[in-house]
C-alpha cells in the first residue's frame, strides 16, 4: 500500500504560533529552507520525513495528530451541506473542498455555521403557525447541535477533564473500588447517598445534601450516575473553565455541555485512561471482558474506546455511533476517516441497523466506503429498561469500528477473511453524498451526478445515475 502524503499546513501554522517563532526561526528549527516551509504551510508541498522527525524531537509534537480527522470531518460536513436542495446548482469539486478544509478550516466552519442557521430559519418558517406570538422567536443555533459539534471537533477527548477523572480514580486505598471511592468522597462533603425505588435515575437536593439514586438501575448505571454528580459538585471550577473556552452562544448549550462534561468525567473515572488503554490492548478490545473488569455497561465501554485520543498515548482510532429504532443518530463520533451525517440517519446497509434483529448478540461486518477505505464494524442492540412492569423500555443500537488495518488488535476480527475483497459490503454516509451508482437502498439521487430517465425501462431505481 502506498504511503499517504501528509499535507498539514494549518497545523504547522498553529504550532508556529504556539511557540511564538517567525517563519525564519521555525524553518531553521525544522532544518528546511524558508521557501520550503512557506510552501508546506500553504499545502503546496507535503511534510517531509525530516520535518516530521524535527517536530517530534524539537517540539515534542505528537506526529499522529498530523493525520487527525479534522479535515475529513469538515469535507464530509461541507459535502452534506452542499447536498441541500437550495444549493443544487453549486457543485464544487471534491478537491476544492479538501483544499478549503486544509488551508482555510475557519472559513469552512463559518460556511457550516451559515448553513446551520439557514436550516433553522427554514424549519422555523415551516412551522410558523407555532412560532407566531412567541417572544423568543429570534434565530438561535440549536443548543443540542452546538454541543454535539463541540465534542465532535474536540475529537471527543477533553484532556483536562480526563486527567482529573483519572487522578480521582487513583486516589485513596488501592483496594477500594471506584464506587467505594465515590461514596467516601460524598461522605467527606457531608452528602448522604440513598438508593430508593424511584423513577428518576439520579436526584440531588442541595438544600438537604441528599443524593438519591434509583435502586431499579443496574449497578453500572448507579455508579456512573454517582460519578457524574460527583463531577458537578467537586469539579465545578474545571467544568466552568472548560465551558468558558468553548464559548457557547446560548445558556441552554452551556447547560447541555456541562452535563456532557460531567458524563465525560464519570466515564473517565469509571475507566481511567492508562489502565483502561492497557486492558483494552491485553483483551484485544473485548467489550464484554472490559465491561466486567471495570464494572461498566457495554455502551459505556464502547464509547470510552472512542475517546482514547490522548497525545502520546493514543488508542486505536475508533468510530462510535448510537441509533434509535427509527434510524436516527443520537450519538456519533469518529476518529477515523469515516464520518457520519450531521442530519438524518445512517446508511441502511450498515450493520448497526441489523443489531435490532439479533438482540443480545454482536453483529460483525466488513465494510467499504466509496473512497475505498475498508472497516471492521461491530454492532449490538442496547436496552434501557424502565425498572418496573409497564415502564417504557428504550431500545438503541450501537456500533463501534475501525479501519481494517487494525484488525489484528481486535478479537472480533478473528475468523473474518479480511484479505478477501468480496467479503466487504458497500456502505456510505448519506445518499446525497454517496457516489455509488447501483445501490439498491438509495433513497435520493447523489450530488454532482446527472440522472438518466427512461420511461420504457425500470431497474432497481426509477432512474440511472450518470
C-alpha positions in Angstrom: 0.0 0.0 0.0 1.4 3.4 -1.0 2.2 5.8 1.8 -0.2 8.7 2.1 1.3 12.1 1.7 0.6 14.4 4.6 -0.5 18.0 4.0 -0.8 19.8 7.3 -0.3 23.5 6.6 -2.8 24.7 9.1 -1.3 22.6 11.9 2.2 23.9 11.1 0.9 27.5 11.3 -0.9 26.7 14.6 2.2 25.1 16.1 4.5 28.0 15.0 2.0 30.4 16.7 2.1 28.4 19.9 5.9 28.5 20.1 6.0 32.2 19.0 8.5 31.8 16.2 8.9 33.6 13.0 8.9 31.6 9.8 12.7 32.1 9.5 13.4 30.8 13.0 10.8 28.0 12.7 12.3 26.8 9.4 15.8 26.8 11.0 14.5 24.6 13.8 13.0 22.2 11.3 16.1 22.1 9.2 14.4 23.3 6.0 14.6 26.5 3.9 12.3 29.4 4.4 10.6 29.0 1.0 10.1 25.3 1.6 8.4 26.0 5.0 6.2 28.6 3.3 5.1 26.0 0.7 4.3 23.4 3.4 2.3 25.9 5.4 0.2 26.7 2.3 -0.2 23.0 1.5 1.7 23.3 -1.7 4.1 20.6 -0.5 3.6 17.6 1.8 5.6 17.3 5.0 8.9 15.6 4.6 10.2 12.9 6.9 12.9 15.3 8.1 10.2 17.8 9.2 8.0 15.2 10.9 11.1 14.0 12.9 12.0 17.5 13.8 8.5 18.3 15.0 8.8 15.4 17.4 12.4 16.0 18.5 12.5 19.8 18.7 8.9 20.5 19.9 7.7 17.2 21.4 4.8 17.3 18.9 2.7 14.2 18.7 3.1 13.5 15.0 0.0 11.2 14.9 -2.0 14.5 15.2 -0.8 15.5 11.7 -3.2 13.0 10.2 -6.2 13.7 12.5 -9.6 13.6 11.1 -10.4 17.3 11.3 -10.1 17.9 7.6 -12.1 14.8 6.7 -14.8 15.8 9.1 -15.0 19.3 7.5 -15.1 17.8 4.0 -17.9 15.4 4.9 -19.9 18.1 6.6 -19.5 20.5 3.7 -20.5 17.9 1.2 -23.6 17.2 3.2 -24.4 20.9 3.4 -23.9 21.4 -0.3 -26.3 18.5 -0.9 -29.1 20.8 0.4 -31.6 21.4 -2.5 -31.1 25.1 -2.1 -27.5 24.7 -3.2 -28.2 22.2 -6.0 -26.6 24.5 -8.6 -23.4 24.7 -6.6 -21.2 21.7 -7.3 -17.6 22.4 -6.2 -15.2 19.6 -6.9 -14.1 17.4 -4.1 -10.6 18.6 -4.5 -11.7 22.2 -3.8 -13.5 21.1 -0.6 -10.4 19.3 0.6 -8.3 22.3 -0.2 -10.6 24.6 1.8 -10.7 22.2 4.8 -6.9 22.0 4.8 -6.0 25.6 4.1 -9.0 27.6 5.5 -10.7 25.5 8.2 -12.1 28.6 9.9 -13.8 29.5 6.6 -15.2 26.0 6.3 -16.6 26.2 9.8 -18.1 29.6 9.1 -19.9 28.1 6.0 -21.2 25.2 8.1 -22.5 27.6 10.7 -24.2 29.7 8.0 -25.9 26.6 6.6 -27.0 25.5 10.0 -28.5 29.0 10.6 -30.3 28.6 7.2 -31.7 25.2 8.1 -33.0 26.5 11.4 -34.6 29.5 9.7 -36.2 27.2 7.1 -37.6 24.9 9.8 -38.9 27.9 11.8 -40.7 29.2 8.8 -42.1 25.8 8.0 -43.8 25.8 11.4 -44.7 29.5 11.5 -48.1 28.8 13.0 -46.4 27.5 16.1 -43.9 30.4 16.3 -46.4 33.2 15.9 -46.9 35.2 19.1 -43.8 33.9 20.7 -41.3 36.3 22.3 -38.3 34.0 21.8 -38.7 33.8 18.0 -35.3 35.2 17.2 -32.9 32.9 15.3 -30.6 31.0 17.6 -28.3 28.0 17.0 -29.7 24.7 18.2 -28.1 24.1 21.6 -28.0 20.3 21.1 -26.2 20.7 17.7 -23.9 23.3 19.2 -22.8 20.9 21.9 -22.6 17.9 19.5 -20.3 19.8 17.2 -18.1 20.9 20.2 -17.4 17.3 21.2 -17.1 16.3 17.5 -14.3 18.7 16.8 -12.6 18.1 20.1 -12.0 14.5 18.9 -14.3 13.5 21.7 -11.4 13.9 24.1 -11.2 16.6 26.8 -7.7 16.3 28.3 -8.1 18.3 31.5 -11.3 16.6 32.4 -9.9 13.1 31.5 -6.8 13.6 33.6 -8.8 14.9 36.6 -11.0 11.9 36.5 -8.0 9.6 36.2 -6.4 11.3 39.2 -9.6 10.7 41.3 -9.7 7.1 40.4 -6.1 6.6 41.6 -6.6 8.4 45.0 -7.3 6.5 48.2 -6.7 2.9 49.1 -5.7 0.8 46.2 -8.1 -2.0 47.1 -11.1 0.4 47.1 -13.5 0.2 44.2 -14.5 3.3 42.3 -17.9 3.0 43.8 -16.4 3.0 47.3 -14.2 6.0 46.5 -17.3 7.9 45.3 -19.3 7.1 48.4 -16.3 8.1 50.6 -16.0 11.4 48.8 -19.7 12.2 49.2 -19.4 11.5 53.0 -16.4 13.8 53.1 -18.5 16.6 51.6 -21.4 15.9 54.0 -23.6 14.4 51.3 -25.9 11.4 52.1 -26.4 8.9 49.3 -29.6 6.9 49.3 -30.7 4.1 47.0 -34.5 4.2 46.6 -37.1 2.6 44.3 -37.8 5.8 42.4 -38.2 6.5 38.7 -35.5 9.2 38.3 -32.1 7.7 37.9 -30.5 10.5 40.0 -31.7 13.4 42.1 -29.6 15.7 44.2 -31.1 18.1 46.6 -28.5 20.8 47.5 -30.7 22.0 50.4 -30.7 18.7 52.3 -27.4 17.4 50.8 -29.2 14.2 49.9 -28.3 12.3 46.6 -31.0 9.8 45.6 -30.0 7.0 43.2 -32.6 4.7 41.6 -32.5 1.2 43.1 -34.1 0.0 39.9 -31.0 0.9 37.8 -28.2 -1.5 37.0 -25.1 -1.3 39.2 -23.0 0.2 36.3 -25.6 2.9 35.8 -25.8 3.6 39.6 -22.0 4.0 39.7 -22.0 6.2 36.6 -24.7 8.5 38.0 -22.9 8.9 41.3 -19.6 9.8 39.5 -21.5 12.3 37.3 -23.0 14.1 40.3 -19.5 14.0 41.9 -18.1 15.8 38.9 -20.8 18.5 39.2 -20.0 19.0 42.9 -16.2 18.6 43.1 -15.1 19.7 39.7 -17.2 22.9 39.3 -14.3 25.2 38.5 -12.8 22.8 36.0 -16.1 22.3 34.2 -16.8 26.0 34.1 -13.3 26.9 32.8 -13.7 24.3 30.0 -17.1 25.8 29.1 -15.6 29.3 29.1 -13.1 28.1 26.5 -15.9 26.6 24.4 -17.7 29.9 24.1 -21.2 28.6 23.6 -23.7 31.0 22.2 -26.6 30.2 24.4 -27.3 29.4 28.1 -29.0 26.2 27.0 -26.0 25.0 25.1 -23.7 25.7 28.0 -26.1 23.8 30.3 -26.2 20.8 28.0 -22.4 20.9 27.6 -21.9 20.9 31.3 -23.9 17.8 31.6 -21.9 16.3 28.8 -18.6 17.2 30.5 -19.9 15.6 33.8 -20.8 12.5 31.8 -17.3 12.5 30.3 -15.8 12.7 33.8 -17.9 9.8 35.0 -16.8 7.6 32.1 -13.2 8.6 32.5 -13.3 7.9 36.3 -15.0 4.6 35.8 -12.5 3.6 33.2 -9.2 5.5 33.9 -7.3 6.3 30.8 -4.0 4.5 31.5 -5.4 1.3 33.0 -8.3 1.1 30.5 -6.0 1.5 27.5 -3.7 -1.2 28.8 -6.6 -3.6 29.5 -8.1 -2.8 26.1 -4.9 -3.9 24.4 -4.5 -7.0 26.6 -8.0 -8.2 25.9 -7.8 -7.2 22.2 -10.7 -4.8 22.8 -13.1 -7.5 24.0 -16.1 -5.3 25.1 -17.6 -8.0 27.4 -14.4 -8.6 29.3 -13.7 -4.9 29.6 -17.3 -4.5 30.9 -16.6 -7.0 33.7 -13.2 -5.6 34.5 -14.4 -2.0 35.0 -18.0 -2.6 36.1 -19.3 -0.7 33.1 -22.0 -1.3 30.6 -21.2 -2.4 27.0 -22.3 1.0 25.7 -20.1 2.8 28.2 -17.1 0.7 27.2 -17.7 1.2 23.5 -18.0 5.0 24.0 -14.8 5.1 26.2 -12.8 3.3 23.5 -13.7 6.0 21.1 -12.2 8.7 23.4 -8.7 7.3 23.7 -7.0 10.1 21.8 -4.6 11.4 24.4 -1.5 12.9 22.9 1.4 10.5 23.1 -0.8 7.6 24.3 -3.5 7.1 21.7 -5.5 4.0 21.3 -7.0 2.6 18.1 -8.9 5.3 16.2 -12.5 4.1 16.5 -15.8 5.4 15.3 -18.8 5.1 17.7 -22.4 5.7 16.9 -25.8 5.1 18.6 -29.0 5.0 16.6 -32.7 4.6 17.7 -35.2 2.3 16.1 -36.1 4.9 13.5 -32.5 5.0 12.3 -31.8 8.5 13.7 -28.3 9.0 15.1 -28.4 10.0 18.7 -24.7 9.8 19.4 -21.8 10.0 17.0 -18.1 10.3 17.0 -15.3 9.2 14.6 -11.6 9.4 15.0 -11.4 7.5 11.6 -11.8 8.8 8.1 -15.4 7.6 8.2 -17.7 10.4 9.2 -21.4 10.4 10.0 -24.2 12.5 8.5 -24.9 15.6 10.6 -28.6 15.4 9.7 -30.8 12.3 9.1 -29.9 8.7 9.6 -27.1 6.3 8.9 -26.6 4.3 5.8 -29.2 1.4 5.7 -26.6 -1.1 4.5 -24.7 -0.7 7.7 -24.8 -3.5 10.3 -25.9 -1.2 13.1 -29.5 -1.5 11.8 -29.3 -5.3 11.8 -28.5 -5.3 15.5 -32.2 -4.8 16.4 -32.9 -8.2 14.6 -30.4 -10.1 16.8 -31.0 -8.9 20.4 -28.1 -9.6 22.9 -25.7 -10.6 20.2 -22.8 -8.9 18.5 -23.1 -8.4 14.7 -19.8 -8.2 12.8 -19.3 -6.6 9.4 -16.6 -5.9 6.9 -17.5 -2.8 5.1 -16.0 -0.5 2.4 -16.9 3.2 1.8 -17.0 4.8 -1.6 -13.5 6.2 -1.1 -12.1 2.6 -1.0 -11.3 2.6 2.8 -12.2 -0.7 4.5 -13.5 -1.0 8.0 -14.5 -3.7 10.5 -17.7 -2.8 12.3 -19.2 -4.3 15.4 -22.9 -3.6 16.3 -25.2 -4.6 19.2 -28.6 -3.6 20.5 -28.8 -1.8 23.8 -31.8 -2.0 26.1 -32.6 0.6 28.8 -35.4 -0.8 30.9 -37.7 1.4 33.0 -37.3 -0.7 36.2 -40.8 -1.9 36.7 -43.7 -3.6 34.9 -45.3 -1.3 32.4 -42.4 1.2 32.4 -41.3 2.2 28.9 -38.2 0.3 27.6 -35.9 2.3 25.3 -34.0 0.4 22.6 -31.0 1.6 20.7 -28.2 0.0 18.7 -24.6 0.9 19.0 -21.7 0.4 16.5 -18.0 0.5 17.1 -15.4 0.1 14.4 -12.1 1.0 12.9 -10.1 0.7 9.7 -9.3 -2.9 8.9 -5.5 -2.2 9.2 -6.1 -2.6 13.0 -8.0 -5.9 12.7 -5.2 -7.9 14.3 -5.8 -6.0 17.5 -9.5 -6.9 17.7 -10.8 -10.2 19.0 -13.8 -9.6 16.8 -11.8 -9.9 13.6 -10.8 -13.5 14.3 -12.2 -15.8 11.6 -13.1 -12.9 9.3 -11.4 -13.1 5.9 -10.1 -9.5 5.9 -7.9 -10.2 2.8 -10.9 -11.1 0.6 -12.2 -8.1 -1.3 -15.6 -9.7 -1.9 -16.2 -10.0 1.9 -16.6 -6.3 2.2 -20.1 -4.8 2.0 -20.5 -1.4 0.3 -21.7 1.3 2.7 -21.9 5.0 2.5 -22.5 8.1 4.7 -25.6 9.8 3.2 -27.4 9.1 0.0 -26.9 12.7 -1.0 -23.1 12.4 -1.0 -22.7 8.7 -1.7 -21.3 8.2 -5.2 -22.4 4.6 -5.7 -24.5 4.3 -8.8 -26.2 0.9 -8.2 -27.2 0.9 -4.6 -30.5 -0.9 -4.1 -31.2 1.1 -0.9 -30.7 4.5 -2.4 -33.4 6.9 -1.3 -32.4 10.1 -3.1 -30.1 10.8 -6.1 -26.5 11.7 -5.3 -25.0 15.2 -5.5 -22.9 16.1 -8.6 -24.2 13.3 -10.8 -26.6 13.6 -13.7 -29.6 11.3 -14.0 -30.9 9.4 -17.0 -34.6 8.8 -17.1 -36.0 6.1 -19.4 -39.8 5.6 -19.1 -39.6 2.3 -21.0 -37.2 0.7 -18.6 -37.2 0.2 -14.8 -34.3 -1.2 -12.9 -33.6 -1.1 -9.2 -34.2 2.6 -9.2 -36.6 4.7 -11.3 -33.6 6.5 -12.8 -30.0 5.7 -13.7 -27.1 7.7 -12.2 -24.8 9.0 -14.9 
